[in-house]
């Protein structure tokens, strides 16, 4: 725990040196939501048949999905970005060579961004409730919490695998490109997957984001219980139990490979 706190303290000192990050982040989220709000005004009625399952209009749908996307992005992008930052600062080798378990190092590198993502998620909820007047009163908080936890675990595994590519290839990260290119299109972030052709809907089933978004929308707007979401949650559990251990093991292999090649400190 002391080492995790040390990582947090280090990151806090770095991040707090920048001015107005919270205000700019709130403004960014607000402007993004404002765009979807007006898109809903223009086209919302044309896609309501695709949103009948969730019982909401387009803006309400995208409010939750983009809020969840913050966690997804953190899981996928924070680990490779942190590894790249540590390489550029010349501190990665020093951290790796300390008598610290790989799991602790990874947790220390990722926990700050998850805290920031939690703040962002709260901002989405506050703006949705008090500015855009979205009804979130039906949300099942237990289901929401479980979907968030399983989503974090699933995408953390992918992020750690992605970070392993950064350790080995430095600037080349094909996994991040593939995930980034497909998740928004086929994962239901910006529109429900029912608008996709059948073959793309089949591909969407290969991504954990598809089940995370659907489960979160149903938990928030329909108040689905954990039992009612058993299919989506079971699939997310499978993704989590496969991807997270695989990611940690692959990262350990990548570190050992970089040590043998003498490239751990290079970038």
C-alpha positions as a printed NumPy array, in Angstrom:
array([[  0.   ,   0.   ,   0.   ],
       [  2.862,   2.401,   0.762],
       [  4.232,   1.916,  -2.738],
       [  0.826,   2.584,  -4.299],
       [  0.583,   5.796,  -2.264],
       [  4.073,   6.768,  -3.426],
       [  2.999,   6.328,  -7.06 ],
       [ -0.114,   8.423,  -6.381],
       [  1.903,  11.152,  -4.709],
       [  4.348,  11.295,  -7.606],
       [  1.566,  11.545, -10.191],
       [ -0.349,  14.112,  -8.13 ],
       [  2.695,  16.36 ,  -7.881],
       [  3.2  ,  16.163, -11.644],
       [ -0.451,  16.733, -12.541],
       [ -0.985,  19.524, -10.015],
       [  1.81 ,  21.522, -11.632],
       [ -0.503,  22.182, -14.593],
       [ -3.004,  25.005, -14.285],
       [ -6.777,  24.679, -14.583],
       [ -6.96 ,  20.99 , -15.588],
       [-10.29 ,  20.351, -13.837],
       [-11.989,  23.44 , -15.301],
       [-10.77 ,  22.603, -18.791],
       [-11.891,  19.001, -18.402],
       [-15.391,  20.055, -17.327],
       [-15.566,  22.448, -20.268],
       [-14.439,  19.694, -22.646],
       [-17.056,  17.252, -21.358],
       [-19.784,  19.903, -21.501],
       [-18.981,  20.916, -25.078],
       [-18.883,  17.285, -26.167],
       [-22.283,  16.624, -24.607],
       [-23.664,  19.825, -26.103],
       [-22.778,  18.513, -29.569],
       [-24.69 ,  15.28 , -28.916],
       [-27.59 ,  17.299, -27.48 ],
       [-28.034,  19.202, -30.734],
       [-27.479,  16.084, -32.825],
       [-30.346,  14.552, -30.86 ],
       [-32.484,  17.601, -31.655],
       [-31.814,  17.124, -35.356],
       [-31.85 ,  13.344, -35.788],
       [-33.049,  11.884, -32.491],
       [-36.516,  10.909, -33.679],
       [-35.092,   8.938, -36.598],
       [-33.268,   6.405, -34.419],
       [-35.677,   5.896, -31.524],
       [-36.631,   2.421, -32.805],
       [-33.03 ,   1.355, -32.176],
       [-33.255,   2.656, -28.605],
       [-36.531,   1.033, -27.565],
       [-34.657,  -1.585, -25.55 ],
       [-33.268,   1.156, -23.293],
       [-36.314,   3.439, -23.295],
       [-34.393,   6.656, -23.944],
       [-33.601,   9.174, -26.672],
       [-30.241,   9.39 , -28.402],
       [-28.753,  12.017, -26.1  ],
       [-29.573,  10.059, -22.95 ],
       [-28.062,   6.955, -24.503],
       [-24.804,   8.651, -25.492],
       [-24.528,  10.436, -22.128],
       [-24.07 ,   7.085, -20.369],
       [-22.032,   5.387, -23.09 ],
       [-19.502,   8.217, -23.377],
       [-19.262,   8.432, -19.59 ],
       [-18.429,   4.734, -19.52 ],
       [-16.043,   5.296, -22.421],
       [-13.892,   7.338, -20.022],
       [-13.222,   4.205, -17.993],
       [-12.684,   2.176, -21.134],
       [-10.177,   4.698, -22.456],
       [ -8.317,   4.72 , -19.145],
       [ -8.073,   0.946, -19.107],
       [ -6.788,   0.776, -22.661],
       [ -4.68 ,   3.929, -22.952],
       [ -3.358,   4.858, -19.508],
       [ -0.923,   1.961, -19.142],
       [  0.84 ,   2.326, -22.509],
       [  0.89 ,   6.111, -22.077],
       [  2.361,   5.869, -18.578],
       [  5.005,   3.413, -19.769],
       [  5.895,   5.752, -22.645],
       [  6.091,   8.711, -20.224],
       [  8.346,   6.816, -17.837],
       [ 10.587,   5.827, -20.757],
       [ 10.899,   9.419, -21.939],
       [ 11.597,  10.677, -18.404],
       [ 14.239,   7.975, -17.951],
       [ 12.564,   6.547, -14.847],
       [ 11.127,   3.269, -16.161],
       [ 14.28 ,   1.228, -15.628],
       [ 14.694,   2.589, -12.094],
       [ 11.105,   1.658, -11.232],
       [ 11.338,  -1.816, -12.757],
       [ 14.624,  -2.594, -10.979],
       [ 13.206,  -1.813,  -7.537],
       [ 12.122,  -4.829,  -5.428],
       [  8.48 ,  -4.223,  -6.355],
       [  6.097,  -6.794,  -7.769],
       [  4.872,  -6.26 , -11.313],
       [  1.265,  -6.092, -10.103],
       [  2.119,  -3.242,  -7.731],
       [  3.943,  -1.317, -10.45 ],
       [  1.007,  -1.68 , -12.827],
       [ -1.477,  -0.677, -10.135],
       [  0.621,   2.361,  -9.261],
       [  0.857,   3.424, -12.893],
       [ -2.868,   3.104, -13.531],
       [ -4.675,   4.072, -10.345],
       [ -4.418,   7.867, -10.772],
       [ -6.105,   7.769, -14.167],
       [ -8.916,   5.656, -12.767],
       [ -9.459,   8.275, -10.07 ],
       [ -9.628,  10.944, -12.774],
       [-12.028,   8.757, -14.79 ],
       [-14.262,   8.44 , -11.712],
       [-14.351,  12.227, -11.373],
       [-15.207,  12.501, -15.077],
       [-17.997,   9.932, -14.684],
       [-19.428,  12.002, -11.83 ],
       [-19.226,  15.122, -14.029],
       [-21.199,  13.347, -16.755],
       [-23.867,  12.392, -14.21 ],
       [-24.059,  15.902, -12.714],
       [-24.287,  17.597, -16.112],
       [-26.855,  15.057, -17.246],
       [-29.031,  15.603, -14.195],
       [-28.822,  19.345, -13.624],
       [-27.976,  20.838, -17.01 ],
       [-29.518,  18.515, -19.605],
       [-32.301,  17.238, -17.321],
       [-31.817,  13.552, -18.082],
       [-33.807,  11.238, -15.833],
       [-31.376,   8.961, -13.986],
       [-33.792,   8.097, -11.207],
       [-34.296,   4.494, -12.322],
       [-30.616,   3.551, -12.042],
       [-29.8  ,   0.362, -10.155],
       [-26.632,   1.417,  -8.33 ],
       [-25.513,  -2.116,  -7.474],
       [-25.682,  -3.121, -11.128],
       [-23.947,   0.09 , -12.224],
       [-21.108,  -0.511,  -9.763],
       [-20.615,  -4.127, -10.854],
       [-20.628,  -3.21 , -14.55 ],
       [-18.009,  -0.525, -13.857],
       [-15.767,  -2.909, -11.927],
       [-15.914,  -5.645, -14.553],
       [-15.403,  -3.117, -17.359],
       [-12.332,  -1.718, -15.606],
       [-10.869,  -5.194, -15.113],
       [-11.516,  -6.228, -18.719],
       [-10.023,  -3.134, -20.299],
       [ -7.175,  -2.981, -17.822],
       [ -6.109,  -6.365, -19.145],
       [ -6.156,  -5.042, -22.708],
       [ -4.308,  -1.905, -21.617],
       [ -1.546,  -3.9  , -19.951],
       [ -1.114,  -6.034, -23.064],
       [ -0.936,  -2.805, -25.056],
       [  1.685,  -1.436, -22.65 ],
       [  3.745,  -4.561, -23.263],
       [  3.986,  -3.62 , -26.941],
       [  5.299,  -0.19 , -25.901],
       [  7.994,  -1.845, -23.768],
       [  9.104,  -3.991, -26.701],
       [  8.531,  -1.78 , -29.741],
       [  8.672,   1.665, -28.058],
       [  6.595,   3.576, -30.602],
       [  4.766,   0.777, -32.368],
       [  1.555,  -0.35 , -30.668],
       [ -0.648,  -2.305, -33.098],
       [ -3.05 ,  -3.532, -30.408],
       [ -3.966,   0.012, -29.341],
       [ -4.579,   0.933, -32.976],
       [ -6.863,  -2.04 , -33.587],
       [ -8.865,  -1.479, -30.422],
       [ -9.082,   2.273, -30.934],
       [-10.171,   1.881, -34.545],
       [-12.949,  -0.622, -33.841],
       [-14.33 ,  -0.06 , -30.349],
       [-16.156,   3.19 , -31.143],
       [-17.621,   1.791, -34.342],
       [-18.734,  -1.655, -33.247],
       [-18.961,  -1.283, -29.465],
       [-22.126,   0.781, -29.167],
       [-20.429,   3.894, -27.798],
       [-21.844,   6.481, -30.219],
       [-24.844,   4.533, -31.467],
       [-26.526,   1.212, -30.579],
       [-25.127,  -1.755, -32.45 ],
       [-28.566,  -2.516, -33.894],
       [-27.89 ,   0.129, -36.567],
       [-24.945,  -1.936, -37.857],
       [-25.201,  -4.535, -40.625],
       [-25.425,  -8.115, -39.415],
       [-21.78 ,  -9.019, -40.055],
       [-20.544,  -6.039, -38.023],
       [-22.904,  -6.947, -35.197],
       [-21.241, -10.366, -35.117],
       [-17.797,  -8.72 , -34.921],
       [-19.033,  -6.472, -32.103],
       [-19.621,  -9.564, -29.97 ],
       [-15.845, -10.077, -29.822],
       [-15.319,  -6.847, -27.865],
       [-16.07 ,  -6.489, -24.134],
       [-17.178,  -2.886, -24.694],
       [-20.328,  -4.158, -26.433],
       [-21.517,  -5.965, -23.311],
       [-20.359,  -3.207, -20.968],
       [-22.321,  -0.497, -22.792],
       [-25.486,  -2.567, -23.094],
       [-25.376,  -3.589, -19.425],
       [-24.704,  -0.022, -18.266],
       [-27.547,   1.441, -20.34 ],
       [-29.988,  -1.145, -18.997],
       [-28.779,  -0.7  , -15.417],
       [-29.14 ,   3.096, -15.568],
       [-32.342,   3.566, -17.559],
       [-34.259,   0.343, -16.991],
       [-33.003,  -0.347, -13.475],
       [-31.994,  -3.897, -14.388],
       [-30.825,  -5.996, -11.479],
       [-27.634,  -8.021, -11.439],
       [-29.699, -11.13 , -12.166],
       [-31.381,  -9.502, -15.169],
       [-27.929,  -8.614, -16.518],
       [-26.543, -12.086, -15.876],
       [-25.679, -12.742, -19.532],
       [-23.705,  -9.517, -20.056],
       [-22.059,  -9.731, -16.632],
       [-21.055, -13.359, -17.124],
       [-19.382, -12.483, -20.419],
       [-17.585,  -9.554, -18.781],
       [-16.398, -11.885, -16.003],
       [-14.985, -14.224, -18.651],
       [-13.209, -11.348, -20.394],
       [-11.82 , -10.139, -17.049],
       [-10.541, -13.518, -15.892],
       [ -8.833, -14.133, -19.232],
       [ -7.5  , -10.696, -20.171],
       [ -6.179,  -9.427, -16.817],
       [ -3.924, -12.412, -15.924],
       [ -2.844, -12.648, -19.563],
       [ -1.935,  -8.967, -19.57 ],
       [  0.094,  -9.179, -16.361],
       [  1.945, -12.286, -17.571],
       [  2.646, -10.765, -20.987],
       [  3.898,  -7.54 , -19.407],
       [  6.301,  -9.493, -17.203],
       [  7.582, -11.313, -20.286],
       [  7.998,  -7.989, -22.143],
       [ 10.017,  -6.514, -19.252],
       [ 12.309,  -9.559, -19.125],
       [ 12.739,  -9.423, -22.913],
       [ 13.654,  -5.721, -22.773],
       [ 16.148,  -6.399, -19.984],
       [ 17.885,  -9.101, -22.024],
       [ 17.983,  -6.843, -25.074],
       [ 19.244,  -3.905, -23.007],
       [ 16.435,  -1.685, -24.318],
       [ 14.455,  -1.118, -21.12 ],
       [ 15.642,   2.462, -20.725],
       [ 15.427,   3.421, -24.4  ],
       [ 12.458,   4.909, -26.211]])
